[in-house]
Structures are given as structure tokens and as C-alpha cells.
Amino acid sequence: MVVAVEADWSGAVLPAERQGLSPDVTDTRLREFAAGRNCARRALASFGMHDTAIPVGRQRRPVWPAGMVGSITHTVGFCAAAVASGGSHESLGIDAEQSRELTSSERRRVCTPSELANVRHGYGDLWPIILFSIKEAVYKAWSPLTGTRLGFHDVVVEADAATGAFLAHVSDRRLTEAARTGCRAPAEVPGRFSADDLLVCSAAVLPRDEPFRVR
């Protein structure tokens, strides 16, 4: 994973990437977008791909070069990108959030009752935002494979606070929906998370050498 430095936030946006932005894009949005693309280009350079454009595709997803998979995330003051070879990974998704306590309505929207009842030792009021971040990362890994969407309650997360590992279980309804498109939809998505007083980070990873369980 590559984390943005100041030069990334003020770096260039390539013409093929700029086409995915609104003509009246705000300066804040342009800085976030530039940071993400420049991080991603630095990550791709480690695979020998230099100055590679990463356009905006369907559902606003980044379009990665052939043979590569990746993910971009940004929140206030932080941006990162991760890439991997498509030969070794089916998909991946990363997410970063500011550490904060969710409101009661946000908790109900994001978390299932069982998840809320199972607050992990050591995280307390941060547990709901951790679940939010995990589910965002899972969606980013799921969507490119299936072309379908996931709601927050379409995913139930089991997590180990001691190791930072998680396993996300996708609902039967969404698996059935994805199966109708002919996709190999993962029923479970593994990954890892971390959290401190400033930032929550999550990564969902589907390695190609560990076939994922499908419906």
C-alpha cells in the first residue's frame, strides 16, 4: 500500500482521468482525486508500469491496467492506494475513515443487531466505525467481481480484535442476485483492520491461490 505525501495531493491529473471529473469539480475534490491517482501510479510503478492513467469507470470505480487489480481510499488528510497482480489476486479493497463515534442512526444503518451486540474489547465506541470501514473495503473488493452492489446489512462481519483479522459473510439474497449475472460471487471475504485515535483502516483481499467460497 502506498500512502499519499504532499506531492501527491498537488500532483498532476492525466487527461484520461480528468474526463471522469465534473467540469465544476471543487478544489478539495480535485486534490483528493489527484492524491489517489498519484498514489496509485506510484504503486503501479513498483510493477514496472510508469505514468499509467487510471480512468474513472462504471459506478465510479478506477479502471486498472490489464492484469492488475487495485483500490483507492481517502478521508480528511489521508489518502492511500493498493495494487496487486491479477495473477495473484482476484480482487482487493481498502478503506480509511477518521476515528469517530457513529450516531445512533448511523449505527443502525451500518451494523446488524448481532454486530452491535458484540462490541469488541478494546475498541468500545469505535467498533461501529470499524465495521463501517470493513464493509466499505468489502464492497470495493466485491463490486468489480460481480458488478452488483452491497448494502451495509448485506454483510455480516466476524472480527478478531486481538489479531485484526476479519471474515465478512455476504447475504444469500445478494449472492443469488450476483449468481444471476453469471459471476463467481464470493460468499466470504477475508481481510484485516487496524484502528487508533486518529484513523481506522481496513483491507479486504481475495487471493487467487486461495479459491474463495461461492454460493
C-alpha positions in Angstrom: 0.0 0.0 0.0 1.2 3.5 -0.9 0.2 6.4 1.4 0.0 9.9 -0.1 2.6 12.5 0.5 2.2 16.2 -0.1 3.4 16.0 -3.7 0.6 13.5 -4.5 -2.1 15.9 -3.4 -0.8 18.7 -5.6 0.3 16.3 -8.4 -1.0 16.1 -12.0 -4.2 14.5 -13.1 -3.8 12.9 -16.5 -6.2 13.8 -19.4 -7.8 10.4 -19.5 -8.5 10.7 -15.7 -9.8 14.3 -15.9 -12.6 13.1 -18.2 -14.2 11.4 -15.2 -14.4 14.6 -13.2 -17.2 17.1 -13.3 -16.3 20.3 -15.2 -17.1 22.3 -12.0 -15.1 20.0 -9.6 -14.2 21.7 -6.4 -10.6 22.3 -5.4 -11.0 19.9 -2.4 -12.3 17.1 -4.6 -9.6 17.7 -7.2 -6.9 17.4 -4.5 -8.4 14.2 -3.2 -8.7 12.7 -6.7 -5.1 13.8 -7.6 -3.7 12.2 -4.4 -5.5 8.9 -5.1 -4.3 8.7 -8.7 -0.8 9.7 -7.9 -0.6 7.2 -5.1 -1.9 4.5 -7.4 0.6 5.4 -10.1 3.5 5.1 -7.6 2.1 1.7 -6.6 1.9 0.6 -10.2 5.5 1.8 -10.8 6.7 -0.9 -8.5 5.3 -3.4 -11.1 7.2 -1.6 -13.9 4.1 0.5 -15.0 5.1 4.1 -15.1 2.9 7.2 -15.7 -0.1 5.0 -16.2 -3.6 6.7 -16.5 -6.3 5.3 -14.2 -9.6 6.5 -15.7 -13.0 6.5 -13.9 -15.1 3.6 -15.0 -18.6 2.2 -14.2 -20.0 3.0 -10.8 -17.1 5.5 -10.4 -14.6 2.6 -10.0 -11.0 3.1 -11.0 -10.1 1.3 -14.3 -6.8 -0.5 -13.6 -4.4 -1.6 -16.3 -4.9 -5.1 -17.8 -3.6 -7.7 -15.5 -3.8 -5.6 -12.3 -6.3 -5.1 -9.5 -6.4 -2.3 -7.0 -8.2 0.1 -4.7 -8.0 3.7 -3.6 -9.3 5.4 -0.4 -9.2 8.9 1.0 -10.5 10.7 4.1 -9.7 14.0 5.6 -5.9 14.5 5.4 -5.2 10.9 4.3 -5.1 9.0 1.0 -3.8 5.6 0.0 -3.8 3.2 -2.9 -3.1 -0.5 -3.1 -2.4 -2.6 -6.2 -1.7 -6.3 -6.9 -1.2 -8.5 -9.9 -4.3 -10.1 -11.2 -2.3 -13.3 -11.5 -2.1 -13.5 -7.7 -5.3 -11.7 -6.6 -8.9 -11.9 -7.7 -9.7 -8.5 -6.1 -8.9 -6.2 -3.2 -10.5 -3.3 -1.5 -9.1 -0.7 1.0 -10.8 1.9 3.2 -9.8 4.6 5.6 -12.0 6.6 8.0 -11.5 9.2 10.6 -11.8 7.6 14.1 -15.1 8.8 15.5 -18.2 7.6 17.3 -21.2 7.0 15.0 -24.6 8.4 15.9 -27.3 6.0 16.9 -29.0 6.3 13.5 -25.7 5.7 11.7 -25.0 2.7 13.9 -28.4 1.2 12.9 -27.8 1.9 9.2 -24.4 0.3 9.2 -24.5 -2.5 11.8 -26.7 -5.5 12.2 -28.1 -6.1 15.6 -25.8 -9.0 16.2 -22.8 -6.9 15.3 -23.9 -4.1 17.7 -24.4 -6.6 20.5 -20.9 -7.9 20.0 -18.7 -4.9 20.8 -15.1 -5.9 20.7 -12.9 -5.5 23.8 -10.5 -2.6 23.5 -12.5 -0.6 20.8 -15.7 0.4 22.6 -17.4 3.2 20.8 -15.1 2.9 17.8 -16.4 -0.5 17.0 -19.3 0.8 14.7 -16.9 2.9 12.6 -14.6 -0.1 12.3 -17.5 -2.1 11.0 -18.3 0.7 8.6 -14.7 0.7 7.2 -14.6 -3.1 6.9 -17.9 -3.1 5.0 -16.6 -0.3 2.6 -13.5 -2.3 1.9 -15.5 -5.5 1.3 -17.8 -3.6 -1.1 -14.7 -2.4 -3.1 -13.4 -6.0 -3.4 -16.9 -7.4 -4.2 -18.2 -4.9 -6.8 -15.6 -5.4 -9.5 -16.1 -9.1 -9.5 -19.9 -9.1 -9.6 -20.9 -5.7 -11.0 -23.6 -5.6 -8.2 -24.0 -3.5 -5.1 -23.9 -4.4 -1.4 -25.8 -2.6 1.4 -24.4 -2.4 4.8 -26.8 -5.1 6.1 -25.9 -7.4 3.2 -22.7 -8.1 5.0 -22.2 -9.6 8.5 -18.7 -9.3 9.9 -16.8 -11.6 12.3 -13.6 -10.0 13.6 -10.8 -10.8 16.0 -9.8 -7.7 17.9 -6.6 -9.4 19.0 -5.2 -10.1 15.5 -7.1 -7.5 13.4 -8.4 -10.2 11.1 -12.0 -10.3 9.9 -14.2 -12.5 7.7 -17.2 -10.9 6.1 -20.3 -13.1 5.2 -22.4 -11.9 2.2 -26.2 -12.4 2.4 -27.9 -15.1 0.4 -30.0 -12.5 -1.3 -27.0 -10.7 -2.7 -25.3 -14.0 -3.7 -28.4 -15.1 -5.6 -28.6 -11.7 -7.3 -25.0 -11.9 -8.4 -25.3 -15.5 -9.5 -28.0 -14.5 -12.0 -25.3 -12.4 -13.8 -23.1 -15.5 -14.2 -20.4 -14.1 -11.8 -18.4 -16.1 -9.3 -19.6 -14.2 -6.3 -17.6 -14.7 -3.1 -19.8 -15.8 -0.1 -17.0 -14.8 2.3 -14.4 -12.0 2.1 -11.4 -12.1 4.4 -9.2 -9.2 5.4 -7.6 -7.2 8.2 -8.3 -3.9 10.0 -6.5 -1.5 12.4 -7.7 1.4 14.5 -6.2 4.1 16.7 -7.4 7.5 18.0 -6.9 9.1 14.5 -7.6 6.6 11.8 -9.4 3.4 11.0 -8.1 1.3 8.1 -9.4 -1.9 6.5 -8.3 -4.1 3.7 -10.3 -6.9 2.1 -8.3 -9.3 0.0 -9.3 -12.2 -2.3 -6.0 -14.1 -3.2 -6.2 -16.2 -6.4 -4.3 -19.1 -4.9 -6.9 -19.4 -2.1 -10.2 -20.1 -4.1 -13.0 -18.2 -2.4 -16.2 -20.0 -1.4 -19.1 -19.2 -3.8 -22.8 -19.9 -3.5 
